[in-house]
């Protein structure tokens, strides 16, 4: 029996790693598309890009581990069923449900790992990613200011530079600032780029600033003017997913917003999918019969498509006030769990 379980476990882990790599690649592509908008004006080197992808992994694995676990289980046992190995094991006296013990052990380990990632690693990783992006933008922002073109790499600001003698010095500068209701136009003879922690500033020399307030236009001459630039970081602004467990609980007790409750309950509900997946797999293997790997992949994708539709629908109902935050977050898990229990009970009989 130990040899049989070891062989099943080895194939299961191989399929799990392949599924994780495939699904993570899909999620990483979506994240990279968002980051490309942030770094479109300044660019990013390959080392920092790889570092950001690694820092994003805890957040991605919360979603991909349950999905990969179900796919890996269906691929492993679906292949065994197609090759008649399951029939041989049952004829030899091994109960059908007992063959899934390796998957159950892997599911328990995946559940514990998902809990750690959901409550600790993922929020920390998101915060580190945000700080790292800010640092990269501040370091590379001077590269994004080119001479002879209208530079729009900063939110609400357009910069035109006639000459750029080196990476930090500018000449004949025109700045159009739309960050506030009072539109501002600044013209300067020369300037220097100063790097700061999270942004950069321009030290402008000998120029004029025009401020429009309603129908009036005010003009101010200056010898030196410090103009601060904020990188365009809106796509990665701090979100609820960046809050730690203690911060979420504190905000729920003080503010009571439903968004904080939904985020907290989501962190509880997602890891439970690992346990549901390994108990749902035996029933799905019986349903798909001898369809093999293709049937396993199809069944797994359908299950998670239904789950995520229910999750999105439940969150929207909770935000609209039709149901509670608890019901909106846990309803998909409860529905899929009841289905899993009913199918698993049928398999035992």
PyMOL commands that set and color helices and strands:
alter all, ss='L'
color gray80, all
select helices_A, chain A and resi 2-38+46-82+85-91+97-144+234-236+240-242+245-254+258-288+292-319+325-348
alter helices_A, ss='H'
color red, helices_A
select strands_A, chain A and resi 150-154+157-163+169-177+184-195+200-213+216-229
alter strands_A, ss='S'
color yellow, strands_A
deselect
rebuild
show_as cartoon
